[in-house]
């Protein structure tokens, strides 16, 4: 059982195709997975948020929000 997953890749990332394939495979296995693309950022851009890149800061914010939603969802009482 694989946990819910969010995959971020940049439109300029040489690994974008791999991110697409990973997301497709996870979804094909029934895993809740989504792919999000950041525009005009290099590979390994996530660390650029602390350097002041607004695009990378936006991705960091989206990741924090996504993780918070997952944690809240896991804390909710089961509906079964």
C-alpha positions, 0 to 999 in steps of 0.5 A: 500500500503506497501513500497518497503522493504529489509529484512536482517537476519543472517544465524545464526539468530533464526528469519531467518525463520520468515524473509523468511516468511515475505518476501514471504508474502510481495512478495505475496501481490505484494510488492517489497521486497527482503531478504538478508542474512548476514553470521555468525552474531548473532541476532541484529548484525546491531549495531555491525558495530560501534564495528568494525565487518566488516560483520556488517559494510558491511550490514550497507553499503548495507542498506545505498545504498538500501535506497539511491536508493529508495530515488532517485527513489522516486525523479525521475519524474513519467513516466506516 
